[in-house]
Structure formats: structure tokens, C-alpha cells
Amino acid sequence: MSKILVIGAGGQLGTELTKALADKYGKSSVIATDFQTSVSSKFDYCAFQTLNVMDKDSLTSIVKNEGVTQIYHLAAILSALGEKNPVQAWDLNMGGLLNVLEVARDHKIEKVFWPSSIAVFGPNSDKDQTPQKAFKDPNTVYGISKLAGEHWCEYYYNKFGVDVRSLRYPGLIGYKSLPGGGTTDYAVDIYHKAVNGQKFTCFLSKDTYLPMMYMDDAIHATLQLMEAPKESIKIRTSYNLAGMSFSPAEIHQSLQAHYPDFEIEYQPDFRQQIADSWPNSIDDSIAKEDWKWQPQFDLKAMTATIVKHLPAFFNYNQDK
């Protein structure tokens, strides 16, 4: 039986992916970890341990003591926060990954998942339908660390046979956790403001197009990738992944169908420069060909789903 270790389970992606793994493989098969003990209450359905991924000895102990067979390594400092602390972001993003890869090699871990990002692309990458092998010149420490990480994953696969699999996530949008410090976070926060009757101030200009994805699609893609036969995985850096592309003005318009009085104002800040260096849309045809990936949600469907579920979820958390 698989024993799955999730590192960084308390974040936006980890919160939902950990639950999906427990639902699919059984609660006893999943160990959630995070460096913040305070998030442990999120994981009353599975085992939880405190773990700083920079502590390789603690990581090794959990792997050995729990008989871990798969690792999902999600811990990272994201783009906007990374620009405020570039050395810390590099140390965590690179050091944590290398610790996981070394432990996976030493202890014969069956599979490792590590998320990359559209941040690997830069100002000179193709902007529209950015291809899998587009030129990459990231200009954030987050993007630089993700691009380096992709090549470390490929190296450990080619050199040591570590079955590392990766996706270049676009901006991820869900309602079950708050943003984690990324440039695409406006597309999460805007829903919270709308359902609470508050005006939204956007840190990007109204016509800034970015690739985005509803969290359910991201979870589905991750599980599908990890379940695909090893011979189907042709890309060992990271697969392009696409869901939809839209601007702040378009998501505002989609929300006005449900909240006609919802207002937005635009005050671009340092994150605008980051967004301007990223693609407008992504070509994920290789993922579709290799392991039959197909997104389910467009902007209209995503907005309708979030608007339906977020009010009750938000009120629940407010009562806590």
C-alpha cells in the first residue's frame, strides 16, 4: 500500500490536494506536514506532523519511520513574497527540493511530485500559446528557482532513476484557502471581496492577461499525472498546463453577473512588472498527448461554482 507524504500541506494547493489524496487512497495512507503547527487543525482526517523541509534529518526520519513511498513536495516561497526576500526564497525553494530529491534517491521513493510554474517563462518568451520548449528567461527569484528546479528533477531522473513528475501550474484559484503570496493571487481575493460586498482594489491593470486554472482542475491534473504509466511521462523537466486565460476586467465582469453592484479599482504595484513578464496563454498540447490531460472549467463555470460555495465556507471560517 502506498504511503504518501505531503510537504507544505497547509498552503493553498496543499490544503486541497492533501484532502483529494486522502479521499482517493485512504486517510491512513496520507501524512500531511507543514512547518507551521497552527495548520494542523485542517488535517483532522489524516496524520499530521510538523516538518521544516530544510531539516533533512527530520525528513529522513519521517520517511523511514512511516514507510513513505510517495512524496508530494509543495513547500515554496511564491513570486511576490520571493521578491521581498530573494535569498530566503532561493534557499528554501532550492534547498528543500534538493533535500527531497536526495532522500528520494537514498530511500528508493517510488514517485515524487514537485510543482513548477509559468514563472519559468520571462519577458522574451513567446507570450501567446507559449510552447513547452519556449525560450525561458525568468526575472524573479521564484521563476529562477523553478527553472533550476526543473533541471534538477530531470537530472535526478536521468542520473539516479528518481521518478520525479512536475507540472507548470498557471495561477491557481480556489475558495477553500487564502492566497499565499503569488502574483496571480488577485484572482482568489477578488471572490472574497465580491461575496462580502466589499470593493476590490486590484494590484494589476485591468487588461493584464494571465493563464489561470480552477483548483479542481489542478488537483485532477496532478492526480492524473501521478497515476499515468511511467512510460507515458516523456517530459522530465515539467509539463506545460493550461486551463483558461483572462484579465482582471473579465473576471470582474463574470462576477457582476452574480453581484451587479460589485466595484473594482486598479492600483498596479510591483507585481505588475512580474505579470508583464509572464505568458498570456499556454500551449499544453504535449500533456494532452502524453497522458490525456483535459481541463473542465472555463471562467464562467469557475465563477458560478465559487459564488455558490464560498459564502457558506467563508461564514464557517468566520465563526471559527
SULLIN-V912313 format. One record per helix or strand of 3 or more residues. SS is the DSSP state (hx for helix, st for strand). FROM is the first residue (numbers start at 1). LEN is the number of residues. If there is no record, write none. Layout:
ss-><SS	SS>
from-><FROM	FROM>
len-><LEN	LEN>
//
This chain:
ss-><st	hx	hx	st	hx	st	hx	st	hx	hx	st	hx	hx	st	st	hx	st	st	hx	hx	st	hx	st	hx	hx	hx>
from-><4	12	27	30	37	47	56	70	79	86	111	118	141	167	171	183	200	210	215	230	244	248	264	271	285	299>
len-><4	14	3	5	7	4	11	4	6	21	4	3	20	3	3	13	3	5	13	3	3	9	3	6	7	21>
//
